[in-house]
Amino acid sequence: MRVRRFVNPKTYRYILWPLWFVLVPAALSALTYNLVAPSEQVMQGSLWDTIQYWVKDQPVPTLIVLFTIFEMVLYSYRHSLPGFEKEHKRRLQERRLLRLVLQ
């Protein structure tokens, strides 16, 4: 017996993909930036001081790099994120098998 859904699965995709791959990495990169950036100017000394110096001196490239890192990590776990249908993955595998059989 098939369960009838009230919302089209494509609607979930259009809602969840921007959430997981835009808003969450942006929030994580902003949080990481605020945790790493020092409140006052620091001089380069140890490795941690050098990282804080560059984070404070170059905020936009730091945010871009952090966003990209979080985006790549989330994308690598995209099949485990809430909202991804395991049924969709099963249908893709069935289509691949059908293409192999028909060739």
LUMNUDREN-832037 format. One record per residue: residue number from 1; residue in one letter; x, y, z of N, C-alpha, C, O in turn. Coordinates in pm, whole numbers. Layout:
BEGIN
NODE    k  r     n.X     n.Y     n.Z    ca.X    ca.Y    ca.Z     c.X     c.Y     c.Z     o.X     o.Y     o.Z
NODE  NUM  A       X       Y       Z       X       Y       Z       X       Y       Z       X       Y       Z
...
//
This chain:
BEGIN
NODE    k  r     n.X     n.Y     n.Z    ca.X    ca.Y    ca.Z     c.X     c.Y     c.Z     o.X     o.Y     o.Z
NODE    1  M      84    -117       0       0       0       0      89     124       0     179     137      83
NODE    2  R      65     214     -91     143     336    -100      84     443     -10     -37     459      -1
NODE    3  V     172     514      55     129     624     141     121     749      54     216     783     -15
NODE    4  R       9     816      59      -9     937     -21      42    1056      59       7    1075     176
NODE    5  R     125    1136      -5     183    1252      61     103    1376      24      47    1386     -84
NODE    6  F     101    1471     118      27    1595      94     110    1696      16      55    1782     -54
NODE    7  V     242    1685      28     331    1779     -38     419    1703    -137     469    1594    -107
NODE    8  N     438    1761    -251     523    1702    -354     667    1694    -301     713    1789    -239
NODE    9  P     738    1583    -324     878    1572    -276     970    1679    -334    1068    1717    -271
NODE   10  K     938    1729    -454    1020    1837    -510    1010    1963    -426    1106    2040    -418
NODE   11  T     895    1985    -364     879    2102    -277     973    2092    -159    1036    2190    -121
NODE   12  Y     984    1973    -100    1079    1953       9    1221    1982     -36    1299    2044      36
NODE   13  R    1254    1936    -156    1389    1957    -208    1418    2106    -224    1527    2152    -189
NODE   14  Y    1322    2182    -277    1343    2325    -296    1351    2402    -165    1406    2512    -160
NODE   15  I    1296    2345     -60    1303    2409      72    1429    2365     147    1499    2448     205
NODE   16  L    1458    2235     146    1567    2183     228    1705    2207     171    1799    2228     247
NODE   17  W    1722    2206      39    1855    2227     -17    1909    2365      15    2024    2375      58
NODE   18  P    1832    2474      -4    1887    2605      38    1911    2613     189    2003    2680     235
NODE   19  L    1826    2545     265    1846    2545     410    1978    2479     446    2060    2537     518
NODE   20  W    2000    2354     395    2119    2279     432    2246    2331     366    2353    2323     426
NODE   21  F    2236    2384     244    2357    2418     169    2381    2566     151    2476    2605      82
NODE   22  V    2298    2651     212    2324    2796     213    2317    2850     355    2414    2908     405
NODE   23  L    2204    2831     421    2185    2891     554    2271    2826     662    2332    2896     742
NODE   24  V    2277    2694     664    2356    2626     768    2505    2654     753    2569    2687     853
NODE   25  P    2565    2643     632    2707    2679     620    2735    2826     651    2838    2860     708
NODE   26  A    2642    2915     612    2661    3057     643    2658    3081     793    2739    3157     846
NODE   27  A    2565    3017     862    2558    3033    1008    2681    2973    1077    2735    3032    1171
NODE   28  L    2724    2856    1031    2842    2794    1092    2968    2875    1066    3053    2887    1155
NODE   29  S    2982    2931     946    3101    3011     918    3100    3141     998    3204    3185    1046
NODE   30  A    2983    3204    1014    2975    3326    1096    3005    3295    1242    3073    3372    1309
NODE   31  L    2954    3183    1292    2981    3144    1430    3129    3114    1451    3188    3158    1550
NODE   32  T    3188    3041    1358    3331    3010    1368    3415    3136    1362    3513    3151    1436
NODE   33  Y    3378    3228    1272    3452    3355    1262    3446    3432    1394    3547    3484    1441
NODE   34  N    3326    3439    1454    3312    3513    1580    3386    3445    1695    3430    3513    1788
NODE   35  L    3400    3314    1690    3474    3244    1795    3626    3258    1778    3699    3261    1877
NODE   36  V    3673    3266    1654    3817    3270    1628    3871    3413    1630    3983    3436    1675
NODE   37  A    3793    3509    1581    3840    3647    1572    3863    3706    1711    3777    3695    1798
NODE   38  P    3978    3769    1733    4005    3828    1864    3929    3959    1880    3893    4024    1782
NODE   39  S    3906    3997    2005    3835    4123    2030    3927    4243    2009    3881    4350    1968
NODE   40  E    4055    4228    2036    4152    4335    2012    4257    4286    1913    4266    4166    1885
NODE   41  Q    4334    4377    1861    4438    4343    1764    4548    4260    1829    4594    4294    1938
NODE   42  V    4589    4153    1765    4698    4068    1816    4813    4074    1718    4795    4099    1599
NODE   43  M    4929    4050    1769    5049    4045    1685    5080    3899    1654    5042    3808    1728
NODE   44  Q    5149    3878    1544    5185    3742    1506    5291    3689    1601    5395    3752    1622
NODE   45  G    5265    3575    1657    5359    3512    1750    5351    3363    1732    5420    3304    1649
NODE   46  S    5264    3302    1811    5244    3158    1798    5153    3130    1678    5105    3223    1613
NODE   47  L    5129    3003    1649    5044    2965    1538    4902    3017    1558    4840    3067    1464
NODE   48  W    4850    3005    1681    4714    3053    1710    4706    3204    1693    4607    3254    1639
NODE   49  D    4807    3278    1738    4808    3424    1722    4812    3462    1574    4748    3560    1534
NODE   50  T    4886    3387    1494    4893    3415    1351    4758    3390    1285    4715    3469    1200
NODE   51  I    4689    3281    1323    4556    3253    1269    4459    3364    1307    4383    3412    1223
NODE   52  Q    4462    3406    1434    4373    3513    1478    4405    3644    1407    4314    3721    1374
NODE   53  Y    4531    3670    1383    4571    3792    1312    4513    3794    1171    4457    3895    1128
NODE   54  W    4526    3683    1099    4475    3678     962    4322    3679     958    4263    3736     866
NODE   55  V    4259    3618    1056    4112    3619    1061    4062    3761    1085    3966    3805    1022
NODE   56  K    4128    3833    1176    4088    3971    1205    4123    4065    1090    4048    4158    1060
NODE   57  D    4236    4040    1024    4282    4129     917    4204    4107     788    4182    4203     714
NODE   58  Q    4162    3986     758    4094    3951     633    3961    3881     661    3953    3759     646
NODE   59  P    3857    3953     702    3732    3885     741    3656    3823     623    3602    3713     636
NODE   60  V    3652    3891     508    3574    3838     395    3635    3710     339    3562    3612     322
NODE   61  P    3766    3705     308    3821    3577     262    3809    3466     366    3791    3350     331
NODE   62  T    3819    3503     493    3803    3402     599    3663    3343     597    3647    3222     608
NODE   63  L    3562    3429     583    3425    3380     578    3400    3296     453    3328    3196     459
NODE   64  I    3459    3334     341    3443    3256     217    3505    3118     234    3444    3017     196
NODE   65  V    3625    3112     290    3691    2982     310    3614    2897     409    3595    2777     385
NODE   66  L    3568    2955     518    3491    2879     617    3359    2829     557    3321    2714     579
NODE   67  F    3291    2914     481    3166    2873     416    3192    2756     323    3115    2659     322
NODE   68  T    3299    2763     245    3330    2657     150    3362    2526     222    3318    2419     178
NODE   69  I    3435    2533     330    3468    2411     406    3342    2348     463    3322    2227     450
NODE   70  F    3256    2428     525    3133    2373     582    3040    2321     473    2971    2221     492
NODE   71  E    3037    2389     358    2956    2343     245    3003    2206     196    2921    2118     170
NODE   72  M    3133    2188     183    3187    2060     136    3159    1949     236    3127    1837     196
NODE   73  V    3171    1978     363    3144    1875     465    2996    1835     462    2965    1716     463
NODE   74  L    2907    1933     457    2765    1901     453    2728    1828     324    2646    1736     326
NODE   75  Y    2788    1868     213    2757    1801      86    2804    1656      87    2740    1570      27
NODE   76  S    2915    1630     153    2962    1491     159    2870    1403     244    2866    1281     226
NODE   77  Y    2795    1464     336    2700    1390     419    2555    1412     374    2463    1391     452
NODE   78  R    2534    1454     249    2401    1493     203    2300    1378     209    2181    1404     228
NODE   79  H    2343    1254     195    2250    1143     200    2209    1108     343    2113    1035     364
NODE   80  S    2281    1160     440    2249    1134     580    2172    1248     645    2125    1235     758
NODE   81  L    2159    1360     575    2091    1476     632    1940    1452     640    1884    1382     555
NODE   82  P    1876    1509     741    1730    1498     748    1665    1560     625    1705    1667     580
NODE   83  G    1566    1492     571    1495    1541     455    1531    1468     327    1459    1480     228
NODE   84  F    1640    1393     327    1676    1316     209    1601    1184     214    1604    1113     315
NODE   85  E    1533    1153     107    1453    1032     105    1537     911      66    1603     911     -38
NODE   86  K    1533     810     148    1604     687     113    1533     617      -3    1594     544     -80
NODE   87  E    1404     642     -13    1329     586    -125    1380     644    -257    1387     575    -358
NODE   88  H    1414     772    -255    1468     836    -375    1599     771    -416    1623     749    -534
NODE   89  K    1683     740    -320    1810     673    -348    1785     534    -406    1856     491    -498
NODE   90  R    1686     464    -354    1653     332    -404    1603     340    -549    1640     257    -632
NODE   91  R    1521     441    -579    1472     457    -717    1585     489    -813    1584     442    -927
NODE   92  L    1682     567    -769    1796     596    -856    1876     470    -886    1920     451    -999
NODE   93  Q    1894     386    -787    1966     260    -808    1888     169    -903    1948     101    -986
NODE   94  E    1755     166    -890    1674      86    -980    1685     136   -1124    1692      55   -1216
NODE   95  R    1688     266   -1144    1702     322   -1278    1838     286   -1339    1847     254   -1457
NODE   96  R    1941     292   -1259    2074     255   -1308    2077     108   -1351    2134      75   -1455
NODE   97  L    2017      22   -1270    2011    -120   -1305    1931    -142   -1432    1969    -224   -1516
NODE   98  L    1821     -70   -1448    1739     -83   -1568    1816     -39   -1692    1805    -101   -1797
NODE   99  R    1892      69   -1679    1973     114   -1792    2077       9   -1830    2102     -14   -1948
NODE  100  L    2138     -55   -1731    2236    -158   -1759    2172    -279   -1828    2232    -338   -1919
NODE  101  V    2052    -315   -1786    1983    -430   -1845    1943    -400   -1989    1954    -486   -2076
NODE  102  L    1896    -279   -2014    1849    -242   -2147    1960    -219   -2247    1935    -217   -2367
NODE  103  Q    2081    -202   -2202    2191    -178   -2296    2241    -299   -2360    2333    -293   -2441
//
